[in-house]
Every structure is written in C-alpha cells, then in structure tokens.
Amino acid sequence: MASGTGGVAYLNPEDGANFDGSANALKDTNFIFGSQGATRLDIVPLLAWKMLGMNVEPVFGIKGRGDGRLMFERGEANIDYQTSSSYIGGSMAMVNDGKAVPMMTWGALDADGNIVRDPTFPDIATFKEVCEATDGCETSGETWDAWKAFFISGFPVQKLAFLPGDTPQDVVDTYTAAFNEVIARADFAEISAKRVGEYPVFVGPDAQKALETAISVSDDAKAYIVNWLAEDYGVTLK
C-alpha cells in the first residue's frame, strides 16, 4: 500500500497580485524562502521554482515547515509552501484574511501515473499547469523527470507498506484485501481528509507502479540534480 499527501505554495499579497497563472511576471522578483535544507523535502519546491525561472533564495536551517510559515507571517520570507495538513491548519487562514495568495499545488498522482489536480485543493492549479503556462519551463526532459520522481516519492507515495518479495501469495492476497477493505469504508475519506487531505491510496499493482515511477530516474536526470545542488547550494553528493 502507498499513501501520501500534497502541498501548496503561496505568495505574499504584493507578489500574488502579479501572478496570472504563470510565473512570467515573477521572474524579476527576489524571493526569500525559509528552508529545512536543499536535500530535504524542500527539494520539490526549490527545483520547481528553479524550473519556473524564479529567483528564490532559501534561508537554510529552520527546523520545520511551521518555522517557514512563521518567517512568512513575520515578513521575513515572501514565498512559502506547506504540506496539505499544515496548509489547512495554518496557512489557509492567511489566505482567507488576504495575507497570502495561493500559487500552485504539487498535484496528485492518478492510477496511471499522471499528475492531476490535488483533490483537496481542486481549484488551485498544479505546478505542471503553471510550468506549461510559463515561458521556458518544460514538462518533459531530464529536469522534469527528476522533479516528478522527487514529487512522487515525497508526496503521493510518502508512506509505504510493502511485504517481502518471498511472501507467500495467500498472505499477499490477505493483506491486499485488508487494505482494500479499509479504503472501501464509508468513513475512510472523511477520516483521511482530517489527517492528510483527500488523497488516493494505491494498493497492490498500483502501489508497485507508483513506487517504480518514483525510483526509476535516468542517469541524465540524476546528473542534473547532482550538478544543480553543487552549483546553486554548494551541496556535494557522493
């Protein structure tokens, strides 16, 4: 079984007024972002903003995304993102009060491996949509493949439950049936939404397919990430 969550990136009101569904009008703005580190889950937004051609300077060293939100609230940062539960619990109030403007979600993954609208925030465009609308941003090629792999492993299949490869088939079938029974509960969607948002749970072959998408990255895409981390952040991977 594989389950996950989502995330939402947002801007301050001044810069949000220049956001038209693309990042074209944001490329000359200098952004500050409170980050836990370039090789943490923050690699997803950092690479996304890089692909969009935005100038986002991360301030590394915060302990959690809650600290990033506090930086944004105090005006020390002018761009931020939160996972779905944290966005709902904290950042959405700023949006409702006009103190933040949603920019994009990272999206969700369907059973065929396609990035689709986040079911928890269906009215907010995905990064893929914003990328397609932004000059110079491509949704194919080595950079996109690298971003998508990090996105899938960090969000849609963030939590995994797998049995060993030599597990007898009858045991596999029992567990698969149990997971499917949990998902089929009438109150499952409501319970899940309160914890992580309304996201699909992949079971059996669908879970395996999602995992393979996350870990199947070309050598060119890996090389791009290694070079990018070294050039932009001075992070050397061995």
ROSE-4610 file (N, C-alpha, C; in Angstrom, 1 decimal, always signed):
// ROSE-4610
residu = [M/M/M/A/A/A/S/S/S/G/G/G/T/T/T/G/G/G/G/G/G/V/V/V/A/A/A/Y/Y/Y/L/L/L/N/N/N/P/P/P/E/E/E/D/D/D/G/G/G/A/A/A/N/N/N/F/F/F/D/D/D/G/G/G/S/S/S/A/A/A/N/N/N/A/A/A/L/L/L/K/K/K/D/D/D/T/T/T/N/N/N/F/F/F/I/I/I/F/F/F/G/G/G/S/S/S/Q/Q/Q/G/G/G/A/A/A/T/T/T/R/R/R/L/L/L/D/D/D/I/I/I/V/V/V/P/P/P/L/L/L/L/L/L/A/A/A/W/W/W/K/K/K/M/M/M/L/L/L/G/G/G/M/M/M/N/N/N/V/V/V/E/E/E/P/P/P/V/V/V/F/F/F/G/G/G/I/I/I/K/K/K/G/G/G/R/R/R/G/G/G/D/D/D/G/G/G/R/R/R/L/L/L/M/M/M/F/F/F/E/E/E/R/R/R/G/G/G/E/E/E/A/A/A/N/N/N/I/I/I/D/D/D/Y/Y/Y/Q/Q/Q/T/T/T/S/S/S/S/S/S/S/S/S/Y/Y/Y/I/I/I/G/G/G/G/G/G/S/S/S/M/M/M/A/A/A/M/M/M/V/V/V/N/N/N/D/D/D/G/G/G/K/K/K/A/A/A/V/V/V/P/P/P/M/M/M/M/M/M/T/T/T/W/W/W/G/G/G/A/A/A/L/L/L/D/D/D/A/A/A/D/D/D/G/G/G/N/N/N/I/I/I/V/V/V/R/R/R/D/D/D/P/P/P/T/T/T/F/F/F/P/P/P/D/D/D/I/I/I/A/A/A/T/T/T/F/F/F/K/K/K/E/E/E/V/V/V/C/C/C/E/E/E/A/A/A/T/T/T/D/D/D/G/G/G/C/C/C/E/E/E/T/T/T/S/S/S/G/G/G/E/E/E/T/T/T/W/W/W/D/D/D/A/A/A/W/W/W/K/K/K/A/A/A/F/F/F/F/F/F/I/I/I/S/S/S/G/G/G/F/F/F/P/P/P/V/V/V/Q/Q/Q/K/K/K/L/L/L/A/A/A/F/F/F/L/L/L/P/P/P/G/G/G/D/D/D/T/T/T/P/P/P/Q/Q/Q/D/D/D/V/V/V/V/V/V/D/D/D/T/T/T/Y/Y/Y/T/T/T/A/A/A/A/A/A/F/F/F/N/N/N/E/E/E/V/V/V/I/I/I/A/A/A/R/R/R/A/A/A/D/D/D/F/F/F/A/A/A/E/E/E/I/I/I/S/S/S/A/A/A/K/K/K/R/R/R/V/V/V/G/G/G/E/E/E/Y/Y/Y/P/P/P/V/V/V/F/F/F/V/V/V/G/G/G/P/P/P/D/D/D/A/A/A/Q/Q/Q/K/K/K/A/A/A/L/L/L/E/E/E/T/T/T/A/A/A/I/I/I/S/S/S/V/V/V/S/S/S/D/D/D/D/D/D/A/A/A/K/K/K/A/A/A/Y/Y/Y/I/I/I/V/V/V/N/N/N/W/W/W/L/L/L/A/A/A/E/E/E/D/D/D/Y/Y/Y/G/G/G/V/V/V/T/T/T/L/L/L/K/K/K]
num = [1/1/1/2/2/2/3/3/3/4/4/4/5/5/5/6/6/6/7/7/7/8/8/8/9/9/9/10/10/10/11/11/11/12/12/12/13/13/13/14/14/14/15/15/15/16/16/16/17/17/17/18/18/18/19/19/19/20/20/20/21/21/21/22/22/22/23/23/23/24/24/24/25/25/25/26/26/26/27/27/27/28/28/28/29/29/29/30/30/30/31/31/31/32/32/32/33/33/33/34/34/34/35/35/35/36/36/36/37/37/37/38/38/38/39/39/39/40/40/40/41/41/41/42/42/42/43/43/43/44/44/44/45/45/45/46/46/46/47/47/47/48/48/48/49/49/49/50/50/50/51/51/51/52/52/52/53/53/53/54/54/54/55/55/55/56/56/56/57/57/57/58/58/58/59/59/59/60/60/60/61/61/61/62/62/62/63/63/63/64/64/64/65/65/65/66/66/66/67/67/67/68/68/68/69/69/69/70/70/70/71/71/71/72/72/72/73/73/73/74/74/74/75/75/75/76/76/76/77/77/77/78/78/78/79/79/79/80/80/80/81/81/81/82/82/82/83/83/83/84/84/84/85/85/85/86/86/86/87/87/87/88/88/88/89/89/89/90/90/90/91/91/91/92/92/92/93/93/93/94/94/94/95/95/95/96/96/96/97/97/97/98/98/98/99/99/99/100/100/100/101/101/101/102/102/102/103/103/103/104/104/104/105/105/105/106/106/106/107/107/107/108/108/108/109/109/109/110/110/110/111/111/111/112/112/112/113/113/113/114/114/114/115/115/115/116/116/116/117/117/117/118/118/118/119/119/119/120/120/120/121/121/121/122/122/122/123/123/123/124/124/124/125/125/125/126/126/126/127/127/127/128/128/128/129/129/129/130/130/130/131/131/131/132/132/132/133/133/133/134/134/134/135/135/135/136/136/136/137/137/137/138/138/138/139/139/139/140/140/140/141/141/141/142/142/142/143/143/143/144/144/144/145/145/145/146/146/146/147/147/147/148/148/148/149/149/149/150/150/150/151/151/151/152/152/152/153/153/153/154/154/154/155/155/155/156/156/156/157/157/157/158/158/158/159/159/159/160/160/160/161/161/161/162/162/162/163/163/163/164/164/164/165/165/165/166/166/166/167/167/167/168/168/168/169/169/169/170/170/170/171/171/171/172/172/172/173/173/173/174/174/174/175/175/175/176/176/176/177/177/177/178/178/178/179/179/179/180/180/180/181/181/181/182/182/182/183/183/183/184/184/184/185/185/185/186/186/186/187/187/187/188/188/188/189/189/189/190/190/190/191/191/191/192/192/192/193/193/193/194/194/194/195/195/195/196/196/196/197/197/197/198/198/198/199/199/199/200/200/200/201/201/201/202/202/202/203/203/203/204/204/204/205/205/205/206/206/206/207/207/207/208/208/208/209/209/209/210/210/210/211/211/211/212/212/212/213/213/213/214/214/214/215/215/215/216/216/216/217/217/217/218/218/218/219/219/219/220/220/220/221/221/221/222/222/222/223/223/223/224/224/224/225/225/225/226/226/226/227/227/227/228/228/228/229/229/229/230/230/230/231/231/231/232/232/232/233/233/233/234/234/234/235/235/235/236/236/236/237/237/237/238/238/238]
x = [+0.8/+0.0/+0.9/+0.5/+1.2/+0.2/+0.5/-0.4/+0.4/-0.2/+0.6/-0.2/+0.3/-0.3/+0.0/-0.3/+0.0/+0.7/+0.8/+1.5/+1.0/+1.0/+0.6/+1.7/+2.0/+2.9/+2.1/+2.6/+1.8/+2.7/+2.2/+3.0/+2.4/+3.1/+2.5/+1.6/+0.7/-0.3/+0.3/+1.4/+2.0/+2.5/+3.2/+3.7/+2.5/+1.6/+0.5/-0.4/-0.4/-1.1/-0.6/+0.7/+1.4/+1.3/+0.7/+0.6/-0.6/-0.4/-1.6/-1.8/-1.3/-1.3/+0.0/+0.9/+2.2/+3.2/+4.5/+5.5/+6.2/+5.7/+6.3/+6.6/+5.6/+5.7/+6.4/+6.9/+7.5/+9.0/+9.5/+10.9/+11.9/+11.5/+12.4/+12.3/+11.5/+11.3/+12.3/+12.9/+13.7/+12.9/+12.9/+12.1/+13.0/+12.5/+13.2/+12.3/+12.9/+12.1/+12.8/+12.1/+12.7/+12.7/+13.9/+14.0/+14.7/+14.3/+14.9/+16.2/+16.4/+17.6/+17.4/+18.4/+18.3/+18.0/+18.5/+18.3/+17.1/+16.3/+15.2/+14.0/+12.8/+11.5/+11.4/+12.1/+12.1/+12.7/+13.4/+13.9/+12.8/+11.6/+10.5/+10.1/+9.9/+9.6/+10.8/+12.0/+13.2/+13.4/+13.3/+13.5/+12.4/+11.1/+10.0/+10.2/+10.6/+10.9/+12.0/+13.0/+14.2/+13.7/+12.8/+12.3/+11.5/+10.8/+9.9/+10.7/+12.1/+12.9/+12.8/+12.3/+12.2/+13.5/+13.7/+14.9/+14.4/+14.6/+14.2/+15.5/+15.7/+16.9/+16.4/+16.9/+16.5/+17.3/+16.7/+17.4/+17.4/+18.5/+18.5/+18.6/+18.2/+18.4/+17.1/+16.0/+14.8/+14.5/+13.8/+13.6/+12.4/+11.4/+10.2/+9.5/+8.5/+7.8/+6.9/+6.6/+6.0/+6.8/+8.1/+9.0/+9.1/+8.9/+8.9/+7.6/+6.5/+5.3/+5.4/+6.1/+6.3/+7.2/+8.2/+9.0/+8.1/+7.2/+6.3/+5.4/+4.9/+3.9/+4.6/+5.9/+6.6/+7.2/+7.0/+7.5/+9.0/+9.6/+11.0/+11.2/+10.1/+10.0/+8.8/+8.9/+7.8/+7.2/+7.7/+7.2/+7.3/+6.4/+6.4/+5.6/+5.7/+4.8/+4.6/+3.5/+3.2/+2.6/+2.8/+2.1/+0.6/-0.2/-1.7/-2.2/-1.9/-2.4/-2.0/-0.7/-0.2/-0.9/-1.1/-1.7/-3.1/-3.9/-5.2/-5.3/-4.3/-4.3/-3.8/-2.9/-2.3/-2.4/-1.9/-1.7/-3.1/-4.1/-5.3/-6.0/-5.7/-6.3/-5.7/-4.4/-3.8/-4.4/-4.7/-5.3/-6.7/-7.5/-8.8/-8.8/-7.7/-7.6/-6.9/-6.6/-5.9/-4.5/-3.8/-2.4/-1.5/-2.1/-1.3/-2.2/-1.5/-2.2/-1.7/-2.5/-2.1/-1.5/-0.4/+0.3/+0.0/+0.2/+0.1/+0.1/-0.4/-0.2/+0.9/+1.4/+2.3/+1.5/+0.2/-0.7/-0.9/-1.5/-1.7/-1.4/-1.3/-1.0/-2.2/-2.6/-3.7/-3.1/-3.9/-3.5/-2.6/-2.7/-1.9/-0.5/-0.3/+1.0/+1.0/-0.2/-0.3/-0.5/+0.1/-0.1/-1.4/-2.3/-3.7/-3.9/-5.0/-5.3/-5.4/-4.9/-4.9/-6.4/-6.9/-8.3/-8.7/-7.7/-8.0/-8.1/-7.5/-7.5/-7.7/-8.9/-9.2/-9.2/-9.4/-9.5/-8.1/-7.0/-5.7/-4.9/-4.3/-3.6/-2.4/-2.0/-0.8/+0.4/+1.6/+2.9/+3.0/+2.5/+2.6/+1.9/+0.7/-0.1/+0.6/+1.2/+1.9/+3.1/+3.8/+5.0/+4.6/+3.6/+3.1/+2.8/+2.4/+2.0/+3.1/+4.3/+5.4/+6.5/+7.0/+8.0/+9.2/+9.7/+11.0/+10.9/+9.7/+9.5/+9.0/+9.6/+9.3/+8.7/+7.7/+7.1/+7.6/+8.8/+9.4/+10.9/+11.6/+13.1/+13.6/+15.0/+15.6/+15.3/+15.1/+14.8/+13.4/+12.4/+11.1/+11.0/+11.7/+11.8/+12.3/+13.3/+13.9/+12.9/+12.3/+11.3/+10.1/+9.6/+8.5/+8.8/+10.0/+10.5/+10.5/+11.1/+11.1/+9.7/+8.8/+7.5/+6.7/+6.8/+6.1/+6.6/+7.9/+8.5/+8.2/+8.1/+7.9/+6.4/+5.5/+4.1/+3.2/+2.9/+1.8/+2.2/+3.5/+3.9/+4.8/+4.5/+5.3/+5.3/+4.2/+4.1/+3.9/+4.8/+4.7/+4.6/+3.9/+3.8/+3.9/+5.1/+5.4/+5.7/+5.3/+5.7/+7.0/+7.8/+9.0/+8.6/+9.6/+9.4/+9.1/+9.5/+9.3/+8.0/+7.2/+5.9/+5.0/+4.5/+3.5/+2.3/+1.9/+0.8/-0.5/-0.8/-2.0/-1.9/-0.7/-0.5/-0.6/+0.0/-0.2/-1.6/-2.4/-3.8/-4.6/-4.2/-4.9/-4.7/-3.4/-3.1/-3.7/-3.7/-4.2/-5.7/-6.4/-7.8/-8.1/-7.3/-7.5/-7.3/-6.3/-6.1/-7.3/-7.7/-8.9/-10.1/-10.3/-11.4/-11.4/-10.2/-10.1/-10.5/-9.9/-10.2/-11.7/-12.3/-13.8/-14.7/-14.2/-15.0/-15.7/-17.0/-17.8/-17.2/-16.5/-16.0/-14.5/-13.9/-12.4/-12.0/-12.8/-12.4/-12.5/-13.5/-13.6/-12.5/-12.2/-11.1/-9.7/-9.5/-8.3/-8.1/-9.2/-9.2/-8.8/-9.2/-8.8/-7.4/-6.7/-5.3/-4.4/-4.6/-3.6/-4.2/-5.6/-6.2/-6.9/-7.6/-8.3/-7.4/-6.7/-5.7/-6.0/-5.7/-5.9/-4.8/-5.2/-4.3/-4.2/-2.9/-2.6/-2.4/-3.0/-2.9/-2.5/-1.7/-1.3/-0.5/-0.8/-0.1/+0.0/-1.0/-1.0/+0.1/+0.3/+1.3/+2.7/+2.8/+4.1/+4.4/+3.4/+3.6/+4.1/+3.4/+3.7/+5.2/+5.5/+6.9/+7.9/+7.7/+8.6/+8.8/+7.7/+7.8/+8.7/+8.7/+9.5/+10.9/+11.3/+12.7/+13.3/+12.6/+13.1/+13.5/+14.7/+15.2/+16.4/+16.4/+17.5/+18.8/+19.9/+21.3/+21.4/+20.8/+20.9/+20.2/+19.0/+18.3/+19.0/+19.6/+20.4/+21.6/+22.3/+23.4/+23.0/+21.8/+21.3/+21.2/+20.6/+20.3/+21.7/+22.6/+23.9/+24.6/+24.6/+25.2/+24.4/+23.1/+22.3/+22.6/+22.5/+22.8/+24.2/+25.1/+26.5/+26.7/+26.1/+26.3/+25.4/+24.2/+23.3/+23.5/+23.8/+23.8/+25.1/+26.0/+27.3/+27.2/+26.2/+25.9/+26.5/+27.5/+28.1/+27.6/+27.1/+26.6/+27.6/+27.9/+28.8/+28.1]
y = [-1.2/+0.0/+1.2/+2.3/+3.5/+4.6/+5.6/+6.7/+7.9/+9.1/+10.3/+11.5/+12.6/+13.9/+14.8/+16.1/+17.1/+18.3/+19.4/+20.6/+21.8/+22.9/+24.2/+25.3/+25.9/+27.0/+28.3/+29.3/+30.6/+31.8/+33.0/+34.2/+35.2/+36.3/+37.4/+38.2/+39.0/+39.7/+40.5/+41.2/+42.1/+41.3/+40.2/+39.4/+38.6/+38.2/+37.4/+38.2/+39.5/+40.3/+40.2/+39.8/+39.7/+38.3/+37.4/+36.0/+35.8/+35.4/+35.3/+33.8/+32.9/+31.5/+31.0/+32.0/+31.6/+32.4/+32.0/+32.7/+33.8/+34.1/+35.1/+36.5/+36.9/+38.3/+38.2/+37.0/+36.9/+36.7/+36.6/+36.3/+37.3/+38.6/+39.7/+40.0/+39.2/+39.4/+38.6/+39.1/+38.4/+37.8/+36.5/+35.8/+35.3/+35.2/+34.6/+33.5/+32.3/+31.1/+30.5/+30.2/+29.5/+28.0/+27.4/+26.0/+25.2/+23.9/+22.9/+22.4/+22.6/+22.1/+21.7/+21.8/+21.5/+20.1/+19.2/+17.7/+17.1/+18.0/+17.5/+17.6/+17.5/+17.5/+18.8/+19.9/+21.2/+21.1/+20.1/+20.0/+20.1/+19.7/+19.7/+21.2/+22.1/+23.5/+24.2/+23.9/+24.6/+24.3/+23.1/+22.7/+23.2/+23.2/+23.8/+25.2/+26.0/+27.4/+27.7/+26.8/+26.9/+26.7/+25.7/+25.4/+26.5/+27.3/+28.4/+29.6/+29.6/+30.8/+31.8/+31.4/+32.4/+32.5/+33.7/+33.9/+33.7/+32.5/+32.2/+31.8/+32.7/+32.5/+31.7/+30.5/+29.8/+30.2/+30.3/+30.5/+29.2/+28.5/+27.1/+27.1/+26.0/+25.8/+25.8/+26.1/+26.0/+24.6/+24.4/+23.0/+22.3/+23.1/+22.5/+23.5/+23.0/+23.9/+25.0/+24.6/+25.6/+26.9/+26.7/+27.8/+28.6/+27.9/+28.6/+29.5/+29.0/+29.7/+31.0/+30.8/+31.9/+33.0/+32.6/+33.6/+34.4/+33.7/+34.3/+35.3/+34.8/+35.7/+36.9/+36.8/+38.0/+38.9/+38.5/+39.3/+39.0/+38.0/+37.7/+36.8/+36.2/+35.5/+35.9/+35.9/+36.3/+35.2/+34.0/+32.8/+31.6/+30.7/+29.6/+28.5/+27.3/+26.2/+25.4/+24.7/+23.8/+22.5/+21.4/+20.2/+20.5/+19.6/+19.9/+20.1/+19.2/+19.3/+20.7/+21.1/+22.3/+23.5/+23.4/+24.5/+24.7/+23.6/+23.7/+24.2/+23.8/+24.1/+25.5/+26.0/+27.3/+28.3/+28.0/+28.9/+29.4/+28.5/+28.8/+30.0/+30.2/+31.4/+32.7/+32.6/+33.8/+34.1/+33.0/+33.2/+33.9/+33.3/+33.9/+35.3/+35.7/+37.1/+38.0/+37.5/+38.3/+38.5/+37.8/+37.9/+37.0/+36.1/+35.2/+34.8/+34.5/+34.2/+32.8/+31.8/+30.5/+30.6/+30.0/+30.0/+28.7/+27.5/+26.2/+25.1/+24.0/+22.8/+21.9/+20.9/+20.0/+19.0/+18.9/+18.0/+16.7/+15.7/+14.4/+13.4/+12.2/+11.1/+10.2/+10.0/+9.0/+7.6/+6.7/+5.3/+5.0/+5.9/+5.7/+6.4/+7.1/+7.8/+9.2/+9.8/+11.1/+12.1/+13.3/+14.3/+15.0/+15.1/+15.7/+16.7/+17.4/+18.4/+17.7/+18.4/+17.9/+17.9/+16.7/+16.6/+17.4/+17.7/+18.5/+20.0/+20.4/+21.8/+21.8/+21.4/+21.3/+22.6/+23.7/+25.0/+25.7/+25.0/+25.6/+24.8/+25.5/+24.9/+24.1/+23.1/+22.3/+23.0/+22.6/+23.1/+22.7/+21.6/+21.2/+22.2/+22.6/+23.6/+25.0/+25.4/+26.6/+26.6/+25.4/+25.3/+25.4/+24.7/+24.7/+26.1/+27.0/+28.4/+29.3/+28.9/+29.8/+29.6/+30.7/+30.7/+30.0/+29.0/+28.3/+27.2/+26.9/+25.8/+24.6/+23.4/+22.3/+21.1/+20.4/+19.3/+18.0/+18.0/+16.8/+17.0/+15.9/+16.0/+15.6/+15.7/+15.2/+16.0/+17.3/+18.1/+17.8/+17.7/+17.3/+15.9/+15.0/+13.6/+13.6/+14.4/+14.4/+15.0/+16.1/+16.8/+15.8/+15.1/+14.2/+13.1/+12.6/+11.5/+11.9/+13.1/+13.7/+13.9/+14.5/+14.8/+13.5/+12.4/+11.2/+10.6/+10.5/+9.9/+10.7/+12.0/+12.9/+13.2/+12.9/+13.3/+12.1/+11.7/+10.7/+9.3/+8.9/+7.7/+7.9/+8.9/+9.3/+8.2/+7.5/+6.4/+5.1/+4.1/+2.8/+1.7/+0.7/-0.6/-1.7/-2.4/-3.5/-4.7/-5.9/-7.2/-7.7/-8.5/-9.0/-9.8/-9.8/-10.4/-11.9/-12.6/-14.0/-14.4/-13.4/-13.6/-14.5/-15.5/-16.4/-15.7/-16.1/-15.3/-15.2/-16.3/-16.2/-15.1/-14.9/-13.8/-12.4/-12.3/-11.1/-10.8/-11.8/-11.6/-11.2/-11.7/-11.4/-9.9/-9.5/-8.1/-7.1/-7.5/-6.6/-6.5/-7.6/-7.5/-6.6/-6.7/-5.9/-4.4/-4.1/-2.7/-2.2/-3.0/-2.6/-2.4/-3.2/-3.1/-1.9/-1.5/-0.2/+1.0/+1.0/+2.1/+2.2/+1.0/+1.0/+1.4/+1.6/+2.0/+3.3/+3.4/+4.6/+5.9/+5.8/+6.9/+7.1/+6.3/+6.4/+7.8/+8.3/+9.6/+10.7/+10.7/+11.7/+11.7/+10.4/+10.3/+10.7/+10.3/+10.6/+12.1/+12.8/+14.2/+15.0/+14.6/+15.3/+15.1/+14.1/+13.8/+14.3/+14.0/+14.3/+15.0/+15.0/+15.5/+14.4/+14.7/+13.8/+13.2/+12.2/+11.6/+10.2/+9.7/+8.3/+7.5/+6.2/+5.3/+4.1/+3.8/+2.8/+1.5/+0.4/-0.9/-1.9/-2.9/-3.9/-3.4/-3.8/-3.4/-1.9/-1.2/+0.3/+0.9/+0.3/+0.8/+0.5/-0.7/-1.0/-0.1/+0.2/+1.1/+2.5/+3.0/+4.3/+4.3/+3.3/+3.2/+3.2/+2.4/+2.3/+3.6/+4.4/+5.7/+6.6/+6.5/+7.3/+7.0/+5.8/+5.3/+5.1/+5.2/+5.0/+6.3/+6.7/+8.0/+7.8/+8.5/+8.3/+8.9/+8.4/+8.9/+10.4/+10.8/+12.2/+13.1/+12.6/+13.4/+13.4/+12.3/+12.2/+13.2/+13.2/+14.1/+15.5/+15.9/+17.2/+17.6/+16.8/+17.1/+17.3/+16.4/+16.5/+17.8/+18.2/+19.4/+20.7/+20.6/+21.7/+22.0/+20.9/+21.1/+21.6/+21.2/+21.7/+23.1/+23.5/+24.8/+25.9/+25.5/+26.5/+26.6/+25.4/+25.4/+24.9/+24.5/+24.0/+22.7/+21.9/+20.6/+19.5/+18.8/+17.7/+16.4/+15.6/+14.3/+13.3/+12.2/+11.2/+10.0]
z = [+0.0/+0.0/+0.0/-0.7/-0.8/-0.6/+0.3/+0.6/+0.8/+0.6/+0.7/+1.1/+0.7/+1.0/-0.2/+0.0/-1.0/-0.4/-1.2/-0.7/-1.5/-0.9/-1.6/-1.4/-2.5/-2.5/-2.6/-1.8/-1.8/-1.7/-2.1/-2.2/-1.2/-1.0/-0.3/-1.2/-0.6/-1.5/-2.6/-2.3/-3.3/-4.6/-4.3/-5.4/-6.0/-5.1/-5.6/-6.6/-6.5/-7.5/-8.9/-9.0/-10.3/-10.8/-10.1/-10.5/-11.4/-12.6/-13.5/-14.0/-13.2/-13.7/-14.3/-14.5/-14.9/-14.0/-14.1/-13.3/-14.1/-15.3/-16.2/-15.5/-14.8/-14.2/-12.8/-12.4/-11.1/-11.3/-12.5/-12.7/-12.3/-12.2/-11.8/-10.3/-9.6/-8.2/-7.4/-6.3/-5.4/-4.3/-4.2/-3.2/-2.1/-0.8/+0.3/+0.8/+1.0/+1.4/+2.6/+3.7/+4.8/+4.5/+4.6/+4.1/+5.2/+5.2/+6.1/+5.5/+4.2/+3.5/+2.1/+1.3/-0.2/-0.5/+0.4/+0.1/+0.9/+1.5/+2.3/+1.3/+1.9/+1.1/+0.3/+0.9/+0.2/-1.2/-1.6/-2.9/-4.0/-3.6/-4.5/-4.9/-3.9/-4.3/-4.9/-4.3/-4.8/-6.3/-6.7/-8.1/-8.9/-8.4/-9.2/-9.5/-8.5/-8.7/-9.6/-9.6/-10.5/-11.9/-12.1/-13.4/-14.0/-13.1/-13.5/-13.8/-13.5/-13.8/-12.7/-11.5/-10.4/-9.6/-9.0/-8.1/-6.7/-6.2/-4.8/-4.0/-3.0/-2.1/-0.9/-0.7/+0.6/+1.7/+2.9/+4.1/+4.9/+4.8/+5.4/+6.9/+7.5/+8.9/+9.8/+9.2/+10.0/+10.4/+11.5/+12.0/+11.4/+10.9/+10.3/+9.4/+8.7/+7.8/+8.6/+9.9/+10.7/+10.9/+11.0/+11.2/+9.9/+8.7/+7.5/+7.4/+7.9/+7.9/+8.8/+9.9/+10.8/+10.2/+9.4/+8.7/+7.7/+7.0/+6.1/+6.8/+7.9/+8.6/+9.2/+9.5/+10.0/+8.9/+7.7/+6.6/+6.3/+6.9/+6.7/+5.4/+5.0/+3.7/+2.9/+1.6/+0.8/-0.1/+0.1/-0.5/+0.4/+0.3/+1.3/+0.7/+1.2/+0.9/+2.2/+2.3/+3.4/+2.8/+3.5/+3.2/+3.5/+2.9/+3.0/+4.4/+5.3/+6.6/+7.3/+7.1/+7.7/+7.0/+5.7/+4.9/+5.4/+5.6/+6.1/+7.5/+8.3/+9.7/+10.1/+9.2/+9.5/+8.3/+7.2/+6.1/+5.5/+5.5/+4.8/+5.5/+6.8/+7.5/+6.9/+6.6/+6.0/+4.6/+3.9/+2.5/+2.7/+3.7/+3.9/+4.4/+5.1/+5.6/+4.5/+3.4/+2.3/+2.6/+3.4/+3.7/+3.0/+2.2/+1.3/+0.1/-1.0/-2.2/-2.7/-2.9/-3.4/-4.8/-5.0/-6.3/-7.0/-6.4/-7.0/-6.0/-6.3/-5.6/-6.3/-5.7/-6.4/-7.2/-6.9/-7.6/-6.9/-7.6/-7.1/-8.2/-7.9/-8.8/-9.1/-10.3/-10.6/-10.8/-11.0/-11.1/-12.3/-13.3/-14.5/-14.4/-13.3/-13.1/-13.6/-13.9/-14.4/-13.2/-13.3/-12.3/-12.6/-11.7/-11.8/-10.7/-10.7/-9.7/-8.3/-7.3/-6.0/-5.5/-5.2/-4.8/-3.5/-2.7/-1.5/-1.9/-3.0/-3.4/-4.9/-5.4/-6.8/-7.6/-6.9/-7.5/-7.7/-7.2/-7.3/-8.4/-9.3/-10.4/-9.9/-10.6/-10.2/-10.7/-10.2/-10.7/-12.2/-12.6/-14.0/-14.9/-14.4/-15.2/-15.3/-14.1/-14.1/-15.0/-14.9/-15.7/-17.2/-17.6/-19.0/-19.5/-18.5/-18.9/-18.8/-18.3/-18.1/-19.2/-19.7/-20.7/-20.2/-21.0/-20.7/-19.8/-19.2/-18.3/-19.1/-19.0/-19.8/-18.9/-19.3/-18.6/-19.2/-19.8/-20.3/-20.2/-20.3/-20.3/-18.9/-18.8/-17.6/-16.3/-16.4/-15.3/-14.8/-15.7/-15.3/-14.7/-15.3/-14.8/-13.4/-13.1/-11.8/-10.8/-11.2/-10.3/-10.0/-11.0/-10.9/-9.9/-10.0/-9.1/-7.7/-7.4/-6.1/-5.6/-6.4/-6.1/-5.6/-6.5/-6.2/-4.9/-4.7/-3.5/-2.3/-2.4/-1.3/-0.9/-1.9/-1.6/-1.9/-3.1/-3.3/-2.7/-2.7/-2.1/-0.9/-0.1/+1.0/+2.1/+2.2/+3.2/+2.5/+2.7/+2.0/+3.0/+2.6/+3.4/+2.4/+2.4/+1.5/+2.2/+1.6/+2.1/+1.4/+2.1/+1.5/+0.2/-0.7/-2.0/-2.0/-0.9/-0.8/+0.0/+0.2/+1.0/+0.2/+0.8/+0.1/-0.5/-1.6/-2.3/-1.5/-0.7/+0.0/+1.1/+1.6/+2.6/+1.9/+0.7/+0.0/-0.3/-0.7/-1.1/+0.2/+1.3/+2.6/+2.9/+2.8/+3.2/+2.1/+0.9/-0.2/+0.0/+0.4/+0.6/+1.9/+2.9/+4.1/+3.8/+3.0/+2.7/+1.9/+0.9/+0.1/+0.9/+1.9/+2.8/+3.6/+4.0/+4.8/+3.9/+2.7/+1.8/+1.4/+1.4/+1.0/+2.1/+3.3/+4.4/+4.1/+4.5/+4.1/+4.7/+5.9/+6.6/+6.3/+5.4/+5.2/+4.7/+3.7/+3.0/+4.1/+4.9/+5.9/+6.9/+7.4/+8.4/+7.7/+6.5/+5.8/+5.6/+5.2/+4.9/+6.1/+7.3/+8.6/+8.9/+8.4/+8.8/+7.7/+6.5/+5.4/+4.2/+4.1/+2.9/+2.2/+1.1/+0.3/-0.8/-0.5/-1.5/-1.7/-3.0/-3.3/-2.6/-2.3/-1.7/-2.7/-3.0/-4.0/-3.3/-3.9/-3.3/-4.4/-4.0/-4.9/-6.1/-7.3/-8.5/-8.7/-8.3/-8.4/-7.5/-6.3/-5.4/-5.9/-6.5/-7.1/-8.3/-9.1/-10.2/-9.8/-8.7/-8.2/-7.7/-7.0/-6.4/-7.5/-8.6/-9.7/-10.4/-10.5/-11.1/-10.3/-9.0/-8.1/-8.1/-8.3/-8.2/-9.6/-10.7/-12.0/-12.6/-12.4/-12.8/-13.8/-14.9/-15.8/-15.3/-15.8/-15.4/-15.7/-16.8/-17.1/-16.1/-15.6/-14.6/-13.3/-12.9/-11.7/-11.8/-12.9/-13.1/-13.0/-13.5/-13.5/-12.0/-11.2/-9.8/-9.1/-9.3/-8.6/-9.0/-10.2/-10.7/-10.1/-10.2/-9.7/-8.2/-7.4/-5.9/-5.6/-6.4/-6.2/-6.6/-7.8/-8.3/-7.6/-7.2/-6.6/-5.1/-4.4/-3.0/-2.3/-3.2/-2.6/-1.9/-2.3/-1.7/-2.6/-2.1/-2.9/-2.5/-3.4/-3.2/-3.7/-2.9/-3.2/-3.8]
